[in-house]
Amino acid sequence: MNSKLLRSINLLGTLSLLAAVGLGAYYLLAGSSVDETGLLVEEFWALGLAWIFFITAMSSAMVSAVLMVRSRRK
């Protein structure tokens, strides 16, 4: 069971990291501009989601590391 849990956490972390990189690249490639009223126009939602996915990926990596260390001690 621990192996299945570890694989699931690793998959979640990998997918989260891929999503973070993809959203970060989208944010950078979309660029930003100022419209005629002086408002900044940018894809800020992509940057926020990228950070959320990045934090999820790092949290998954930490949980995975703890589970691997605990399983080796037994």
N, C-alpha and C positions, 0 to 999 in steps of 0.2 A: 504494500500500500504506500509506503514511504517513497518508493521509486516512482510510482504513478503521480503522486503529489509533486515530487521534485520535477518531473517532466512537464507537468502542467504549469508550474511556476516559471520554469525556464522558457516555455513557449509564450507565456504571457509577457515575460520580460523582453524576449526577442521581438515579438510583434509590436510591443510598445515602443521599443527603440527604433524600429523601422518606421513606425508612424511618426515619431518625433523628428526623425531625419527628413522624412518626406514633407511634413508640414513646415519645418524650418526652411527647407529648400524652396518650397512654394512661396513662403513669406518673402524670402530674399529676391526671388525671381519676379514676383508680382510688382515689386517696387512701390513707391509712394509718390504722391503728387499733391499740389495745393490747387484747389479749384478757384474759380473767379471770386468767390465770397471770402476766401482766405482760410477755408477749412482744409485740414489735412485729410487726404483720402489714402487709406492704406488697408491692407488685409490684416488688421490687428488680431482678429479672432484666431488666425492660423498660428501666430506666435504664442498666444495664450495656451492653445491646445497642444502645441509642441512642447511647452514646458510641463504641462500636466502629464503627457505621455513619457517625457524624459524622467520625471520624478517617479512615475510608476515603474519604469524600467530599472532605475537604480534601486528602488525599494525591493523589487523582485530579485535583483541580483544579491542584495544583502540577505534576504530571507533564504534564498537558495544556498548561499554560502553557509549560513548557520545550520540549515538542515543537513548539508553534506558533512560538516564537522561533527554534528551530533550523531549522524549515522556511522561514522568511522570510529567513534568512541565505544560503540556497543559491541 
